[in-house]
Amino acid sequence: MRWKNWPYWVRGGMIFAVLTGVLYSIAKWAYATEWFCPLSWTTFCRSLDTPIYYLIPPQFKILLTLFSWGSNGNFTYSILIVLMINYFLIGGVIGWIYGKIRNRSTQSAIGY
């Protein structure tokens, strides 16, 4: 199935998830190399994960921490996975709404 044949909710979800992954990776790289850091790393991460942080049940947060606990205590990958799922859902809802609006306008244009 080609990109233009995908439903709008899948397109929106994929766009948001990929964009989140790319921006998060760039920010992580910029922080690690100390190349460019206008905000502190903590502030940037909080700005991305604050909407979902309060929606995750405490049991799931514990599982995420145990799942990704590394030798240095860093759980960046679990944060990235949760962020991508979160923004996939947000993009999916936006794409679904866009598809509903677009289908309504095409139906009214053909006189249905």
N, CA, C and O atoms as a printed pandas DataFrame, in Angstrom:
     atom_number atom_name residue_name chain_id  residue_number  x_coord  y_coord  z_coord
0              1         N          MET        A               1    0.836   -1.167    0.000
1              2        CA          MET        A               1    0.000    0.000    0.000
2              3         C          MET        A               1    0.887    1.237    0.000
3              4         O          MET        A               1    1.792    1.362    0.825
4              5         N          ARG        A               2    0.629    2.125   -0.903
5              6        CA          ARG        A               2    1.429    3.339   -0.996
6              7         C          ARG        A               2    0.967    4.378    0.017
7              8         O          ARG        A               2   -0.120    4.286    0.588
8              9         N          TRP        A               3    1.832    5.369    0.219
9             10        CA          TRP        A               3    1.572    6.417    1.205
10            11         C          TRP        A               3    0.238    7.112    0.946
11            12         O          TRP        A               3   -0.522    7.351    1.884
12            13         N          LYS        A               4   -0.059    7.442   -0.321
13            14        CA          LYS        A               4   -1.284    8.193   -0.596
14            15         C          LYS        A               4   -2.540    7.345   -0.454
15            16         O          LYS        A               4   -3.645    7.889   -0.443
16            17         N          ASN        A               5   -2.403    6.040   -0.347
17            18        CA          ASN        A               5   -3.554    5.165   -0.136
18            19         C          ASN        A               5   -3.819    4.887    1.343
19            20         O          ASN        A               5   -4.831    4.274    1.685
20            21         N          TRP        A               6   -2.929    5.326    2.211
21            22        CA          TRP        A               6   -3.114    5.109    3.642
22            23         C          TRP        A               6   -4.258    5.974    4.152
23            24         O          TRP        A               6   -4.489    7.058    3.617
24            25         N          PRO        A               7   -4.979    5.522    5.169
25            26        CA          PRO        A               7   -5.991    6.383    5.794
26            27         C          PRO        A               7   -5.323    7.599    6.441
27            28         O          PRO        A               7   -4.151    7.556    6.816
28            29         N          TYR        A               8   -6.082    8.669    6.562
29            30        CA          TYR        A               8   -5.518    9.905    7.103
30            31         C          TYR        A               8   -5.042    9.749    8.536
31            32         O          TYR        A               8   -4.067   10.390    8.931
32            33         N          TRP        A               9   -5.704    8.915    9.322
33            34        CA          TRP        A               9   -5.282    8.767   10.720
34            35         C          TRP        A               9   -3.928    8.081   10.803
35            36         O          TRP        A               9   -3.139    8.384   11.698
36            37         N          VAL        A              10   -3.644    7.154    9.880
37            38        CA          VAL        A              10   -2.329    6.495    9.874
38            39         C          VAL        A              10   -1.261    7.478    9.404
39            40         O          VAL        A              10   -0.163    7.522    9.958
40            41         N          ARG        A              11   -1.587    8.263    8.384
41            42        CA          ARG        A              11   -0.635    9.269    7.907
42            43         C          ARG        A              11   -0.275   10.254    9.018
43            44         O          ARG        A              11    0.900   10.531    9.262
44            45         N          GLY        A              12   -1.297   10.773    9.681
45            46        CA          GLY        A              12   -1.048   11.729   10.764
46            47         C          GLY        A              12   -0.236   11.118   11.885
47            48         O          GLY        A              12    0.676   11.753   12.416
48            49         N          GLY        A              13   -0.561    9.889   12.248
49            50        CA          GLY        A              13    0.183    9.214   13.306
50            51         C          GLY        A              13    1.631    8.987   12.935
51            52         O          GLY        A              13    2.525    9.202   13.753
52            53         N          MET        A              14    1.870    8.555   11.712
53            54        CA          MET        A              14    3.247    8.311   11.275
54            55         C          MET        A              14    4.046    9.609   11.199
55            56         O          MET        A              14    5.211    9.647   11.595
56            57         N          ILE        A              15    3.427   10.664   10.695
57            58        CA          ILE        A              15    4.129   11.948   10.606
58            59         C          ILE        A              15    4.533   12.423   11.995
59            60         O          ILE        A              15    5.678   12.824   12.206
60            61         N          PHE        A              16    3.610   12.382   12.936
61            62        CA          PHE        A              16    3.914   12.849   14.292
62            63         C          PHE        A              16    4.944   11.948   14.969
63            64         O          PHE        A              16    5.842   12.448   15.646
64            65         N          ALA        A              17    4.832   10.633   14.800
65            66        CA          ALA        A              17    5.772    9.715   15.454
66            67         C          ALA        A              17    7.182    9.877   14.893
67            68         O          ALA        A              17    8.148    9.940   15.654
68            69         N          VAL        A              18    7.306    9.945   13.575
69            70        CA          VAL        A              18    8.629   10.088   12.959
70            71         C          VAL        A              18    9.228   11.446   13.306
71            72         O          VAL        A              18   10.417   11.543   13.613
72            73         N          LEU        A              19    8.412   12.489   13.259
73            74        CA          LEU        A              19    8.904   13.818   13.604
74            75         C          LEU        A              19    9.380   13.871   15.054
75            76         O          LEU        A              19   10.404   14.487   15.351
76            77         N          THR        A              20    8.647   13.235   15.944
77            78        CA          THR        A              20    9.063   13.178   17.348
78            79         C          THR        A              20   10.389   12.440   17.495
79            80         O          THR        A              20   11.280   12.899   18.210
80            81         N          GLY        A              21   10.523   11.296   16.822
81            82        CA          GLY        A              21   11.767   10.535   16.894
82            83         C          GLY        A              21   12.957   11.309   16.361
83            84         O          GLY        A              21   14.038   11.277   16.950
84            85         N          VAL        A              22   12.763   12.008   15.244
85            86        CA          VAL        A              22   13.855   12.780   14.646
86            87         C          VAL        A              22   14.250   13.947   15.551
87            88         O          VAL        A              22   15.434   14.161   15.811
88            89         N          LEU        A              23   13.259   14.700   16.028
89            90        CA          LEU        A              23   13.572   15.843   16.892
90            91         C          LEU        A              23   14.222   15.403   18.199
91            92         O          LEU        A              23   15.150   16.051   18.685
92            93         N          TYR        A              24   13.741   14.317   18.758
93            94        CA          TYR        A              24   14.320   13.808   20.002
94            95         C          TYR        A              24   15.761   13.354   19.773
95            96         O          TYR        A              24   16.633   13.611   20.603
96            97         N          SER        A              25   16.011   12.682   18.654
97            98        CA          SER        A              25   17.371   12.219   18.347
98            99         C          SER        A              25   18.318   13.388   18.116
99           100         O          SER        A              25   19.457   13.367   18.582
100          101         N          ILE        A              26   17.853   14.405   17.400
101          102        CA          ILE        A              26   18.690   15.582   17.163
102          103         C          ILE        A              26   19.007   16.287   18.478
103          104         O          ILE        A              26   20.145   16.689   18.721
104          105         N          ALA        A              27   17.992   16.432   19.319
105          106        CA          ALA        A              27   18.223   17.091   20.610
106          107         C          ALA        A              27   19.184   16.284   21.474
107          108         O          ALA        A              27   20.045   16.856   22.143
108          109         N          LYS        A              28   19.045   14.969   21.464
109          110        CA          LYS        A              28   19.940   14.113   22.253
110          111         C          LYS        A              28   21.369   14.223   21.726
111          112         O          LYS        A              28   22.314   14.319   22.510
112          113         N          TRP        A              29   21.531   14.209   20.407
113          114        CA          TRP        A              29   22.856   14.332   19.809
114          115         C          TRP        A              29   23.460   15.700   20.129
115          116         O          TRP        A              29   24.635   15.794   20.484
116          117         N          ALA        A              30   22.657   16.760   20.003
117          118        CA          ALA        A              30   23.160   18.109   20.273
118          119         C          ALA        A              30   23.584   18.247   21.729
119          120         O          ALA        A              30   24.574   18.913   22.031
120          121         N          TYR        A              31   22.847   17.625   22.616
121          122        CA          TYR        A              31   23.207   17.694   24.034
122          123         C          TYR        A              31   24.457   16.867   24.320
123          124         O          TYR        A              31   25.325   17.292   25.082
124          125         N          ALA        A              32   24.546   15.685   23.708
125          126        CA          ALA        A              32   25.684   14.798   23.974
126          127         C          ALA        A              32   26.992   15.382   23.449
127          128         O          ALA        A              32   28.041   15.220   24.071
128          129         N          THR        A              33   26.929   16.057   22.312
129          130        CA          THR        A              33   28.142   16.623   21.728
130          131         C          THR        A              33   28.394   18.056   22.178
131          132         O          THR        A              33   29.406   18.657   21.818
132          133         N          GLU        A              34   27.467   18.603   22.968
133          134        CA          GLU        A              34   27.538   19.982   23.431
134          135         C          GLU        A              34   27.685   20.951   22.262
135          136         O          GLU        A              34   28.358   21.976   22.367
136          137         N          TRP        A              35   27.042   20.608   21.149
137          138        CA          TRP        A              35   27.130   21.435   19.961
138          139         C          TRP        A              35   26.220   22.650   20.071
139          140         O          TRP        A              35   26.641   23.782   19.833
140          141         N          PHE        A              36   24.976   22.400   20.435
141          142        CA          PHE        A              36   23.998   23.479   20.521
142          143         C          PHE        A              36   22.989   23.112   21.587
143          144         O          PHE        A              36   22.353   22.062   21.500
144          145         N          CYS        A              37   22.837   23.937   22.566
145          146        CA          CYS        A              37   21.907   23.620   23.648
146          147         C          CYS        A              37   21.279   24.906   24.180
147          148         O          CYS        A              37   21.722   25.431   25.202
148          149         N          PRO        A              38   20.230   25.431   23.484
149          150        CA          PRO        A              38   19.611   26.663   23.964
150          151         C          PRO        A              38   18.852   26.467   25.273
151          152         O          PRO        A              38   18.779   27.381   26.093
152          153         N          LEU        A              39   18.298   25.296   25.465
153          154        CA          LEU        A              39   17.605   24.953   26.703
154          155         C          LEU        A              39   18.372   23.828   27.374
155          156         O          LEU        A              39   19.160   23.131   26.734
156          157         N          SER        A              40   18.147   23.664   28.614
157          158        CA          SER        A              40   18.769   22.505   29.245
158          159         C          SER        A              40   18.068   21.244   28.753
159          160         O          SER        A              40   16.906   21.301   28.349
160          161         N          TRP        A              41   18.746   20.132   28.783
161          162        CA          TRP        A              41   18.198   18.858   28.314
162          163         C          TRP        A              41   16.961   18.473   29.111
163          164         O          TRP        A              41   15.994   17.957   28.550
164          165         N          THR        A              42   16.986   18.716   30.386
165          166        CA          THR        A              42   15.848   18.386   31.237
166          167         C          THR        A              42   14.620   19.180   30.828
167          168         O          THR        A              42   13.516   18.639   30.786
168          169         N          THR        A              43   14.802   20.458   30.527
169          170        CA          THR        A              43   13.677   21.294   30.110
170          171         C          THR        A              43   13.094   20.798   28.801
171          172         O          THR        A              43   11.874   20.747   28.651
172          173         N          PHE        A              44   13.944   20.431   27.853
173          174        CA          PHE        A              44   13.447   19.940   26.569
174          175         C          PHE        A              44   12.678   18.637   26.737
175          176         O          PHE        A              44   11.597   18.477   26.169
176          177         N          CYS        A              45   13.221   17.712   27.505
177          178        CA          CYS        A              45   12.531   16.435   27.718
178          179         C          CYS        A              45   11.199   16.641   28.421
179          180         O          CYS        A              45   10.206   16.007   28.066
180          181         N          ARG        A              46   11.170   17.506   29.395
181          182        CA          ARG        A              46    9.914   17.773   30.110
182          183         C          ARG        A              46    8.885   18.409   29.182
183          184         O          ARG        A              46    7.692   18.129   29.299
184          185         N          SER        A              47    9.335   19.267   28.256
185          186        CA          SER        A              47    8.380   19.893   27.347
186          187         C          SER        A              47    7.771   18.870   26.402
187          188         O          SER        A              47    6.636   19.046   25.957
188          189         N          LEU        A              48    8.496   17.806   26.086
189          190        CA          LEU        A              48    7.946   16.761   25.219
190          191         C          LEU        A              48    7.080   15.770   25.974
191          192         O          LEU        A              48    6.014   15.387   25.491
192          193         N          ASP        A              49    7.521   15.351   27.147
193          194        CA          ASP        A              49    6.812   14.255   27.806
194          195         C          ASP        A              49    5.844   14.688   28.896
195          196         O          ASP        A              49    5.209   13.831   29.511
196          197         N          THR        A              50    5.707   15.967   29.157
197          198        CA          THR        A              50    4.772   16.409   30.193
198          199         C          THR        A              50    3.333   16.003   29.909
199          200         O          THR        A              50    2.654   15.560   30.836
200          201         N          PRO        A              51    2.815   16.127   28.662
201          202        CA          PRO        A              51    1.417   15.736   28.442
202          203         C          PRO        A              51    1.135   14.278   28.779
203          204         O          PRO        A              51    0.074   13.972   29.323
204          205         N          ILE        A              52    2.049   13.382   28.473
205          206        CA          ILE        A              52    1.771   11.965   28.714
206          207         C          ILE        A              52    2.239   11.515   30.092
207          208         O          ILE        A              52    1.769   10.495   30.596
208          209         N          TYR        A              53    3.135   12.238   30.695
209          210        CA          TYR        A              53    3.699   11.800   31.974
210          211         C          TYR        A              53    2.623   11.615   33.036
211          212         O          TYR        A              53    2.681   10.672   33.826
212          213         N          TYR        A              54    1.656   12.498   33.057
213          214        CA          TYR        A              54    0.614   12.428   34.078
214          215         C          TYR        A              54   -0.486   11.440   33.723
215          216         O          TYR        A              54   -1.317   11.117   34.572
216          217         N          LEU        A              55   -0.510   10.952   32.479
217          218        CA          LEU        A              55   -1.534    9.995   32.063
218          219         C          LEU        A              55   -1.095    8.545   32.238
219          220         O          LEU        A              55   -1.931    7.641   32.225
220          221         N          ILE        A              56    0.205    8.312   32.403
221          222        CA          ILE        A              56    0.710    6.948   32.540
222          223         C          ILE        A              56    0.496    6.476   33.973
223          224         O          ILE        A              56    0.885    7.166   34.915
224          225         N          PRO        A              57   -0.120    5.307   34.149
225          226        CA          PRO        A              57   -0.273    4.780   35.511
226          227         C          PRO        A              57    1.092    4.486   36.139
227          228         O          PRO        A              57    2.040    4.164   35.423
228          229         N          PRO        A              58    1.202    4.593   37.458
229          230        CA          PRO        A              58    2.494    4.374   38.122
230          231         C          PRO        A              58    3.082    2.990   37.854
231          232         O          PRO        A              58    4.302    2.849   37.771
232          233         N          GLN        A              59    2.240    1.970   37.717
233          234        CA          GLN        A              59    2.754    0.626   37.456
234          235         C          GLN        A              59    3.480    0.581   36.106
235          236         O          GLN        A              59    4.504   -0.089   35.974
236          237         N          PHE        A              60    2.959    1.281   35.121
237          238        CA          PHE        A              60    3.580    1.294   33.805
238          239         C          PHE        A              60    4.905    2.047   33.838
239          240         O          PHE        A              60    5.853    1.665   33.153
240          241         N          LYS        A              61    4.975    3.117   34.631
241          242        CA          LYS        A              61    6.231    3.859   34.767
242          243         C          LYS        A              61    7.313    2.978   35.387
243          244         O          LYS        A              61    8.474    3.033   34.982
244          245         N          ILE        A              62    6.927    2.172   36.363
245          246        CA          ILE        A              62    7.887    1.265   36.992
246          247         C          ILE        A              62    8.372    0.232   35.982
247          248         O          ILE        A              62    9.565   -0.065   35.929
248          249         N          LEU        A              63    7.463   -0.318   35.181
249          250        CA          LEU        A              63    7.859   -1.293   34.161
250          251         C          LEU        A              63    8.779   -0.666   33.129
251          252         O          LEU        A              63    9.747   -1.297   32.704
252          253         N          LEU        A              64    8.497    0.566   32.718
253          254        CA          LEU        A              64    9.371    1.241   31.760
254          255         C          LEU        A              64   10.771    1.424   32.326
255          256         O          LEU        A              64   11.762    1.229   31.624
256          257         N          THR        A              65   10.846    1.793   33.579
257          258        CA          THR        A              65   12.146    1.991   34.207
258          259         C          THR        A              65   12.909    0.674   34.316
259          260         O          THR        A              65   14.109    0.633   34.048
260          261         N          LEU        A              66   12.233   -0.393   34.704
261          262        CA          LEU        A              66   12.898   -1.695   34.810
262          263         C          LEU        A              66   13.286   -2.236   33.443
263          264         O          LEU        A              66   14.339   -2.856   33.292
264          265         N          PHE        A              67   12.436   -2.004   32.446
265          266        CA          PHE        A              67   12.688   -2.500   31.095
266          267         C          PHE        A              67   13.938   -1.881   30.493
267          268         O          PHE        A              67   14.682   -2.556   29.782
268          269         N          SER        A              68   14.174   -0.616   30.766
269          270        CA          SER        A              68   15.243    0.086   30.077
270          271         C          SER        A              68   16.412    0.457   30.978
271          272         O          SER        A              68   17.255    1.267   30.593
272          273         N          TRP        A              69   16.474   -0.108   32.138
273          274        CA          TRP        A              69   17.539    0.244   33.062
274          275         C          TRP        A              69   18.868   -0.263   32.529
275          276         O          TRP        A              69   19.064   -1.470   32.385
276          277         N          GLY        A              70   19.766    0.640   32.241
277          278        CA          GLY        A              70   21.066    0.274   31.708
278          279         C          GLY        A              70   22.135    0.371   32.770
279          280         O          GLY        A              70   21.843    0.600   33.944
280          281         N          SER        A              71   23.362    0.197   32.355
281          282        CA          SER        A              71   24.453    0.253   33.312
282          283         C          SER        A              71   24.641    1.670   33.857
283          284         O          SER        A              71   25.136    1.855   34.968
284          285         N          ASN        A              72   24.238    2.672   33.059
285          286        CA          ASN        A              72   24.385    4.048   33.528
286          287         C          ASN        A              72   23.087    4.613   34.098
287          288         O          ASN        A              72   23.042    5.786   34.467
288          289         N          GLY        A              73   22.044    3.813   34.176
289          290        CA          GLY        A              73   20.786    4.275   34.748
290          291         C          GLY        A              73   19.980    5.165   33.825
291          292         O          GLY        A              73   19.083    5.878   34.275
292          293         N          ASN        A              74   20.287    5.131   32.545
293          294        CA          ASN        A              74   19.631    5.998   31.581
294          295         C          ASN        A              74   18.494    5.247   30.906
295          296         O          ASN        A              74   18.700    4.143   30.402
296          297         N          PHE        A              75   17.307    5.819   30.887
297          298        CA          PHE        A              75   16.201    5.161   30.212
298          299         C          PHE        A              75   15.665    6.024   29.075
299          300         O          PHE        A              75   14.460    6.249   28.967
300          301         N          THR        A              76   16.573    6.504   28.229
301          302        CA          THR        A              76   16.229    7.363   27.111
302          303         C          THR        A              76   15.380    6.638   26.081
303          304         O          THR        A              76   14.457    7.228   25.520
304          305         N          TYR        A              77   15.676    5.370   25.822
305          306        CA          TYR        A              77   14.939    4.656   24.781
306          307         C          TYR        A              77   13.491    4.429   25.170
307          308         O          TYR        A              77   12.610    4.494   24.313
308          309         N          SER        A              78   13.226    4.165   26.429
309          310        CA          SER        A              78   11.833    3.990   26.832
310          311         C          SER        A              78   11.085    5.313   26.752
311          312         O          SER        A              78    9.901    5.330   26.415
312          313         N          ILE        A              79   11.752    6.414   27.054
313          314        CA          ILE        A              79   11.120    7.722   26.893
314          315         C          ILE        A              79   10.794    7.948   25.426
315          316         O          ILE        A              79    9.704    8.416   25.097
316          317         N          LEU        A              80   11.727    7.619   24.544
317          318        CA          LEU        A              80   11.500    7.795   23.114
318          319         C          LEU        A              80   10.341    6.937   22.627
319          320         O          LEU        A              80    9.513    7.406   21.847
320          321         N          ILE        A              81   10.268    5.692   23.073
321          322        CA          ILE        A              81    9.176    4.805   22.663
322          323         C          ILE        A              81    7.835    5.348   23.137
323          324         O          ILE        A              81    6.873    5.383   22.370
324          325         N          VAL        A              82    7.766    5.767   24.381
325          326        CA          VAL        A              82    6.512    6.307   24.915
326          327         C          VAL        A              82    6.132    7.595   24.190
327          328         O          VAL        A              82    4.961    7.801   23.874
328          329         N          LEU        A              83    7.105    8.459   23.925
329          330        CA          LEU        A              83    6.815    9.691   23.203
330          331         C          LEU        A              83    6.301    9.406   21.803
331          332         O          LEU        A              83    5.347   10.041   21.353
332          333         N          MET        A              84    6.920    8.460   21.109
333          334        CA          MET        A              84    6.482    8.154   19.750
334          335         C          MET        A              84    5.078    7.561   19.744
335          336         O          MET        A              84    4.283    7.877   18.858
336          337         N          ILE        A              85    4.760    6.715   20.708
337          338        CA          ILE        A              85    3.402    6.168   20.797
338          339         C          ILE        A              85    2.416    7.282   21.111
339          340         O          ILE        A              85    1.343    7.355   20.511
340          341         N          ASN        A              86    2.777    8.147   22.047
341          342        CA          ASN        A              86    1.903    9.260   22.422
342          343         C          ASN        A              86    1.615   10.155   21.223
343          344         O          ASN        A              86    0.457   10.459   20.936
344          345         N          TYR        A              87    2.657   10.575   20.527
345          346        CA          TYR        A              87    2.456   11.482   19.415
346          347         C          TYR        A              87    1.882   10.770   18.193
347          348         O          TYR        A              87    1.294   11.433   17.338
348          349         N          PHE        A              88    2.026    9.453   18.073
349          350        CA          PHE        A              88    1.313    8.714   17.037
350          351         C          PHE        A              88   -0.187    8.797   17.291
351          352         O          PHE        A              88   -0.968    9.009   16.364
352          353         N          LEU        A              89   -0.585    8.629   18.545
353          354        CA          LEU        A              89   -2.009    8.720   18.884
354          355         C          LEU        A              89   -2.551   10.129   18.646
355          356         O          LEU        A              89   -3.649   10.290   18.115
356          357         N          ILE        A              90   -1.790   11.138   19.033
357          358        CA          ILE        A              90   -2.224   12.519   18.799
358          359         C          ILE        A              90   -2.331   12.791   17.300
359          360         O          ILE        A              90   -3.316   13.372   16.844
360          361         N          GLY        A              91   -1.328   12.379   16.538
361          362        CA          GLY        A              91   -1.368   12.559   15.087
362          363         C          GLY        A              91   -2.484   11.772   14.442
363          364         O          GLY        A              91   -3.086   12.226   13.469
364          365         N          GLY        A              92   -2.770   10.587   14.979
365          366        CA          GLY        A              92   -3.873    9.789   14.460
366          367         C          GLY        A              92   -5.212   10.466   14.651
367          368         O          GLY        A              92   -6.059   10.440   13.758
368          369         N          VAL        A              93   -5.410   11.068   15.802
369          370        CA          VAL        A              93   -6.667   11.793   16.056
370          371         C          VAL        A              93   -6.774   13.000   15.128
371          372         O          VAL        A              93   -7.837   13.256   14.562
372          373         N          ILE        A              94   -5.683   13.737   14.971
373          374        CA          ILE        A              94   -5.698   14.896   14.076
374          375         C          ILE        A              94   -5.948   14.452   12.636
375          376         O          ILE        A              94   -6.724   15.089   11.923
376          377         N          GLY        A              95   -5.304   13.374   12.199
377          378        CA          GLY        A              95   -5.532   12.849   10.855
378          379         C          GLY        A              95   -6.951   12.344   10.660
379          380         O          GLY        A              95   -7.527   12.522    9.587
380          381         N          TRP        A              96   -7.519   11.722   11.672
381          382        CA          TRP        A              96   -8.900   11.236   11.594
382          383         C          TRP        A              96   -9.864   12.411   11.437
383          384         O          TRP        A              96  -10.784   12.359   10.620
384          385         N          ILE        A              97   -9.652   13.468   12.220
385          386        CA          ILE        A              97  -10.499   14.659   12.107
386          387         C          ILE        A              97  -10.337   15.294   10.731
387          388         O          ILE        A              97  -11.324   15.700   10.118
388          389         N          TYR        A              98   -9.105   15.386   10.240
389          390        CA          TYR        A              98   -8.855   15.938    8.907
390          391         C          TYR        A              98   -9.563   15.108    7.838
391          392         O          TYR        A              98  -10.159   15.662    6.913
392          393         N          GLY        A              99   -9.499   13.790    7.961
393          394        CA          GLY        A              99  -10.180   12.926    7.001
394          395         C          GLY        A              99  -11.684   13.114    7.024
395          396         O          GLY        A              99  -12.323   13.117    5.972
396          397         N          LYS        A             100  -12.261   13.271    8.211
397          398        CA          LYS        A             100  -13.706   13.516    8.315
398          399         C          LYS        A             100  -14.087   14.834    7.654
399          400         O          LYS        A             100  -15.083   14.903    6.934
400          401         N          ILE        A             101  -13.304   15.876    7.892
401          402        CA          ILE        A             101  -13.586   17.181    7.289
402          403         C          ILE        A             101  -13.422   17.112    5.776
403          404         O          ILE        A             101  -14.240   17.657    5.035
404          405         N          ARG        A             102  -12.383   16.454    5.323
405          406        CA          ARG        A             102  -12.136   16.360    3.883
406          407         C          ARG        A             102  -13.227   15.549    3.191
407          408         O          ARG        A             102  -13.688   15.934    2.116
408          409         N          ASN        A             103  -13.642   14.442    3.784
409          410        CA          ASN        A             103  -14.707   13.637    3.186
410          411         C          ASN        A             103  -16.025   14.392    3.171
411          412         O          ASN        A             103  -16.806   14.247    2.231
412          413         N          ARG        A             104  -16.283   15.184    4.182
413          414        CA          ARG        A             104  -17.515   15.971    4.213
414          415         C          ARG        A             104  -17.520   16.994    3.087
415          416         O          ARG        A             104  -18.550   17.201    2.446
416          417         N          SER        A             105  -16.377   17.640    2.835
417          418        CA          SER        A             105  -16.322   18.656    1.787
418          419         C          SER        A             105  -16.424   18.032    0.400
419          420         O          SER        A             105  -16.996   18.650   -0.498
420          421         N          THR        A             106  -15.887   16.823    0.191
421          422        CA          THR        A             106  -16.014   16.183   -1.118
422          423         C          THR        A             106  -17.422   15.660   -1.343
423          424         O          THR        A             106  -17.895   15.654   -2.480
424          425         N          GLN        A             107  -18.105   15.221   -0.295
425          426        CA          GLN        A             107  -19.482   14.761   -0.451
426          427         C          GLN        A             107  -20.407   15.923   -0.767
427          428         O          GLN        A             107  -21.328   15.772   -1.570
428          429         N          SER        A             108  -20.187   17.074   -0.158
429          430        CA          SER        A             108  -21.038   18.225   -0.441
430          431         C          SER        A             108  -20.744   18.787   -1.827
431          432         O          SER        A             108  -21.621   19.400   -2.435
432          433         N          ALA        A             109  -19.530   18.593   -2.338
433          434        CA          ALA        A             109  -19.181   19.088   -3.664
434          435         C          ALA        A             109  -19.854   18.273   -4.762
435          436         O          ALA        A             109  -20.166   18.812   -5.824
436          437         N          ILE        A             110  -20.083   16.973   -4.523
437          438        CA          ILE        A             110  -20.726   16.150   -5.549
438          439         C          ILE        A             110  -22.240   16.120   -5.375
439          440         O          ILE        A             110  -22.934   15.449   -6.140
440          441         N          GLY        A             111  -22.755   16.827   -4.394
441          442        CA          GLY        A             111  -24.191   16.940   -4.199
442          443         C          GLY        A             111  -24.807   15.789   -3.450
443          444         O          GLY        A             111  -25.992   15.506   -3.633
444          445         N          TYR        A             112  -24.065   15.127   -2.632
445          446        CA          TYR        A             112  -24.580   13.975   -1.885
446          447         C          TYR        A             112  -25.309   14.391   -0.697
447          448         O          TYR        A             112  -25.810   13.547    0.046
